[in-house]
């Protein structure tokens, strides 16, 4: 492409053909096979007859049509197998990812810091010395999906909820003392 940028229309079709007929590492099957039930016949296999092209040419039209119908029936099974392989790979990745994540769980009346959202927002006057956290806030209510409804320390609830990944404990070692003083 760098040497002949005007050849991209010819190279694009070859690249797409390669993309569609190559077996993917993730599924072990080519997109062409997932669509049509069998691997594509390459142009080279027709010019220099391969074993599968030779066998295909020996079949009568009735046997050939039956073979095509059988392959189409097996396509669904092939797709399900490819889908299961993808699910297993995603579960492995999630398991590895979740090992490294320390899930933050807060209780009502915990005092927390909240990330200044949107992330990366900086005060022009302070520049790189802008604070990353604001607060302290009190957890007013716990919602589904690791979401928390915060309130100010005097009990005034906020209008929006915050995901737990944007919170951190204010005094992690002093939780009991804070609870005693708030009661």
C-alpha positions in Angstrom: 0.0 0.0 0.0 2.8 2.4 0.8 4.5 1.8 -2.6 1.3 1.9 -4.7 -1.5 3.7 -2.8 -3.7 3.6 -5.9 -3.9 -0.2 -5.8 -6.1 -0.2 -2.7 -9.3 -1.3 -4.5 -7.5 -4.5 -5.7 -5.8 -5.1 -2.4 -9.0 -4.5 -0.4 -10.9 -7.3 -2.1 -7.9 -9.7 -1.6 -7.7 -8.7 2.1 -11.4 -9.1 2.7 -11.3 -12.6 1.0 -8.5 -13.6 3.3 -10.3 -12.2 6.3 -13.5 -14.2 5.5 -11.8 -17.5 4.7 -9.1 -17.6 7.4 -9.9 -19.5 10.6 -10.1 -17.3 13.6 -8.1 -18.2 16.7 -11.0 -17.2 18.9 -13.6 -19.6 17.4 -11.4 -22.0 15.3 -13.8 -21.5 12.4 -13.8 -19.0 9.5 -16.6 -16.5 9.1 -17.3 -18.1 5.7 -17.8 -21.5 7.3 -20.1 -20.0 10.0 -22.2 -18.5 7.2 -22.3 -21.3 4.6 -21.5 -24.4 6.5 -18.2 -25.3 4.7 -14.9 -23.8 4.0 -14.5 -21.7 0.9 -13.0 -23.2 -2.2 -9.9 -21.2 -3.1 -9.3 -20.2 -6.7 -6.0 -22.1 -6.6 -7.9 -25.3 -5.7 -9.9 -25.1 -8.9 -6.9 -24.5 -11.1 -4.8 -27.3 -9.4 -7.5 -29.7 -8.3 -7.4 -30.5 -4.6 -8.7 -33.7 -3.1 -12.0 -32.1 -1.9 -12.6 -30.6 -5.3 -11.9 -33.9 -7.0 -14.4 -35.7 -4.6 -17.0 -33.0 -5.2 -16.7 -33.4 -9.0 -17.3 -37.2 -8.7 -20.6 -36.8 -6.9 -23.9 -36.9 -8.8 -26.2 -33.9 -8.6 -28.5 -35.8 -6.1 -25.7 -36.7 -3.7 -24.2 -33.3 -4.1 -27.5 -31.5 -3.1 -27.9 -33.9 -0.2 -24.4 -33.2 1.0 -25.1 -29.4 0.8 -28.3 -29.8 2.8 -26.5 -31.9 5.5 -23.8 -29.2 5.7 -26.5 -26.5 6.2 -28.1 -28.5 9.0 -24.7 -28.8 10.7 -24.2 -25.0 10.4 -26.3 -24.3 13.5 -24.3 -26.8 15.5 -21.0 -25.2 14.3 -22.3 -21.8 15.3 -23.3 -23.0 18.7 -19.8 -24.5 19.3 -18.1 -21.3 18.1 -20.4 -19.3 20.5 -19.6 -21.6 23.4 -15.8 -21.2 22.7 -16.2 -17.4 22.8 -18.2 -17.6 26.0 -15.5 -19.7 27.7 -12.8 -17.3 26.6 -14.7 -14.3 27.9 -15.2 -16.1 31.3 -11.5 -16.8 31.5 -10.7 -13.2 30.8 -13.3 -12.0 33.4 -11.9 -14.4 36.0 -8.4 -13.1 35.5 -9.6 -9.5 35.5 -11.7 -9.9 38.6 -8.8 -11.4 40.5 -7.0 -8.0 40.3 -10.0 -5.9 41.2 -10.6 -5.0 44.9 -14.4 -4.6 45.0 -15.4 -1.7 47.2 -18.4 -2.3 49.3 -19.8 0.5 51.5 -22.6 0.5 54.0 -25.2 3.2 54.8 -23.7 6.0 56.9 -20.2 5.3 55.7 -18.2 8.4 55.0 -16.5 8.4 51.6 -14.6 10.5 49.1 -16.0 10.8 45.5 -13.9 11.2 42.4 -14.4 14.5 40.7 -16.5 13.7 37.6 -16.0 13.9 34.7 -12.6 12.3 35.1 -9.7 14.5 34.1 -11.5 17.7 34.9 -9.0 20.2 36.2 -9.3 23.6 37.8 -7.6 26.2 35.5 -6.1 28.1 38.4 -4.5 25.0 40.1 -3.5 23.2 36.9 -1.9 19.8 37.6 -2.3 20.4 41.3 -6.1 20.2 41.0 -7.8 17.8 43.5 -8.9 14.4 42.2 -11.4 13.7 45.0 -14.1 15.7 46.7 -16.0 15.2 49.9 -16.4 13.9 52.4 -19.9 12.5 51.8 -22.1 10.1 53.6 -23.6 7.0 52.0 -27.4 7.8 52.1 -28.7 4.7 50.4 -27.4 1.6 48.7 -28.9 0.8 45.3 -28.5 -2.2 42.9 -25.4 -2.7 40.8 -22.8 -1.3 43.2 -24.5 2.1 43.0 -24.7 4.5 46.0 -26.8 7.5 46.7 -24.7 10.0 48.6 -25.7 12.9 50.9 -23.8 15.7 52.5 -22.6 15.2 56.1 -25.6 17.2 57.4 -27.9 14.7 55.7 -28.9 16.6 52.5 -29.2 13.9 49.8 -27.7 14.5 46.3 -29.7 14.4 43.2 -27.6 11.8 41.3 -26.2 8.4 42.3 -22.6 7.3 42.0 -21.0 4.0 41.1 -18.9 2.4 43.8 -15.8 2.4 41.6 -15.7 6.3 41.9 -15.7 6.2 45.7 -13.1 5.5 48.4 -13.4 5.3 52.1 -12.8 8.5 54.0 -11.3 6.9 57.1 -11.1 3.1 56.4 -9.6 2.3 59.9 -12.0 4.5 61.8 -15.4 3.2 60.5 -16.6 2.1 64.0 -15.7 5.4 65.6 -17.5 7.4 63.0 -20.6 5.3 63.4 -20.6 5.8 67.2 -20.3 9.6 66.8 -23.1 9.8 64.2 -25.5 8.0 66.4 
